[in-house]
Amino acid sequence: MSQTALEGDLRHFQPAEVLQLLQLAQATGRLELSRARAGAEPETAEVSFEAGRPVAARTTGASVRTGEILVHRGQLAAPALEAALAEQRRRPERRIGALLATAGAASPPEVAAAVREAVRRVLYGVLLWREGRFRFSAGARPEPEDLPLEIDLDRLILEGLRLADQARAGS
């Protein structure tokens, strides 16, 4: 059973601060973030934590997906991805990485590396949010099929903020 342990406005607490607080508190649960977008559906993101470490993340916004990363790296053929996506439409409870690994289309280490990259990209995007809401539900567990990830949150936040600074300097 989970309960809301922390919630607030991203205008007052930036995503990096919320992520660091959850890390310092060694929190386990689910962080849900949402924001309005002009002329579009609201965007949501969800980050699952185990003992202060992000172990899964997803977003309804634009994001590079695990299968796309594997195809881009040359570790997966596009037709194999299409077949796995078709299977996922029939069985939506299954994660694409699990389907690819089970089918032998990609190795478990390749899938794990692609999932880590996809989670990093979701978190990089969330670090740029300057408005919206967040809510942390303590005790909420990630889906059983989510791969356990080892992500250095401090390094990820620093890299994400560096990338944001570069993007601002280039615009």
C-alpha positions in Angstrom: 0.0 0.0 0.0 1.3 3.5 -0.9 0.5 6.9 0.4 1.4 10.4 -0.7 4.4 11.4 1.3 5.4 14.5 -0.6 3.8 16.8 -3.2 4.3 20.3 -4.5 4.7 22.8 -7.3 7.7 22.6 -9.6 7.9 26.5 -9.6 9.0 26.2 -6.0 11.0 23.0 -6.1 12.9 22.2 -9.2 13.0 18.5 -10.4 16.7 18.2 -9.6 16.0 19.2 -6.0 13.1 16.7 -5.7 15.2 13.9 -7.1 18.1 14.7 -4.7 15.7 14.8 -1.7 14.4 11.4 -2.6 17.9 10.1 -3.0 19.1 11.6 0.4 16.0 10.2 2.1 16.7 6.7 0.7 13.1 6.8 -0.5 11.2 3.9 -2.0 8.1 4.7 -4.1 6.9 6.4 -7.2 7.4 10.1 -8.2 4.7 11.4 -10.5 5.2 14.6 -12.3 2.7 16.5 -14.6 2.7 19.7 -16.5 0.3 21.4 -18.9 1.4 22.0 -22.5 -0.1 24.7 -24.7 -2.4 23.2 -27.3 -1.6 19.6 -26.3 -2.5 17.0 -23.8 -0.8 17.4 -20.4 2.6 15.6 -20.1 3.2 13.2 -17.3 6.4 11.4 -16.2 6.8 8.7 -13.6 10.0 7.7 -11.8 10.2 4.6 -9.5 12.7 4.7 -6.7 14.2 1.9 -4.6 16.2 3.0 -1.6 16.8 6.4 -3.1 17.8 5.2 -6.6 15.8 5.6 -9.7 15.0 2.1 -11.1 12.4 2.9 -13.8 11.1 5.9 -15.6 8.5 6.6 -18.3 6.8 9.6 -19.9 3.9 10.5 -22.0 6.0 13.1 -23.7 8.4 12.8 -26.6 11.1 10.3 -25.7 13.4 7.8 -27.3 12.2 4.3 -26.6 14.2 1.2 -25.8 13.6 -0.4 -29.2 14.6 2.7 -31.1 17.9 2.8 -29.1 18.6 -0.9 -30.0 17.9 -0.3 -33.7 20.0 2.9 -33.7 22.9 1.0 -32.1 22.6 -1.8 -34.7 21.8 -4.3 -32.0 18.3 -5.0 -33.3 16.8 -5.2 -36.8 13.8 -2.9 -37.5 11.5 -5.8 -38.5 12.2 -7.6 -35.2 11.2 -4.4 -33.4 8.0 -4.2 -35.4 7.2 -7.8 -34.5 7.8 -7.2 -30.8 5.7 -4.0 -30.9 2.8 -6.0 -32.6 3.2 -8.6 -29.8 3.1 -5.9 -27.2 -0.2 -4.5 -28.7 -1.7 -8.0 -28.1 -0.1 -8.3 -24.7 0.2 -4.7 -23.3 1.3 -5.9 -19.9 4.6 -7.1 -21.3 7.6 -4.7 -21.6 9.2 -4.3 -25.0 12.6 -5.3 -23.6 11.3 -8.5 -22.1 9.6 -9.4 -25.4 12.8 -8.7 -27.4 15.0 -10.7 -25.0 12.5 -13.6 -24.8 12.4 -13.8 -28.6 16.2 -13.7 -28.8 16.1 -10.6 -30.9 18.4 -8.8 -28.5 20.5 -10.0 -25.6 19.5 -9.2 -22.0 22.7 -7.0 -21.5 21.8 -5.1 -24.7 18.2 -4.6 -23.5 19.4 -3.5 -20.1 21.8 -0.9 -21.6 19.1 0.5 -23.9 16.6 0.7 -21.0 19.2 2.6 -18.9 19.7 5.0 -21.8 15.9 5.5 -22.2 15.5 6.1 -18.4 18.4 8.6 -18.6 16.7 10.5 -21.4 13.4 10.6 -19.6 15.2 12.0 -16.5 17.2 14.5 -18.6 13.8 15.8 -20.0 12.2 16.0 -16.6 15.2 18.1 -15.3 14.2 20.8 -17.7 10.7 21.2 -16.4 10.1 24.6 -14.7 6.4 24.3 -14.0 4.0 21.6 -13.1 3.2 19.4 -10.1 4.9 16.5 -8.4 3.7 13.9 -6.0 5.8 11.1 -4.4 3.9 8.0 -3.2 5.9 6.2 -0.6 6.0 2.5 -0.8 4.7 2.2 -4.4 6.8 -0.5 -6.1 7.9 -0.6 -9.8 6.3 -3.1 -12.1 7.7 -6.6 -11.7 9.0 -6.6 -15.2 11.0 -3.4 -14.8 14.7 -4.1 -15.1 16.7 -3.1 -12.0 19.0 -0.3 -13.0 22.1 1.1 -11.5 22.0 4.8 -12.2 24.3 7.3 -10.5 21.7 10.0 -9.8 24.2 12.7 -8.9 26.1 12.2 -12.1 22.9 12.1 -14.1 21.6 15.4 -12.6 25.0 17.1 -13.3 25.0 15.8 -16.9 21.4 16.8 -17.4 22.0 20.3 -16.1 25.2 20.6 -18.3 23.2 19.6 -21.4 20.5 22.1 -20.5 23.1 24.9 -20.1 24.6 24.0 -23.5 21.1 24.0 -25.1 20.4 27.5 -23.6 23.7 28.8 -24.7 23.1 27.6 -28.3 19.7 29.2 -28.6 
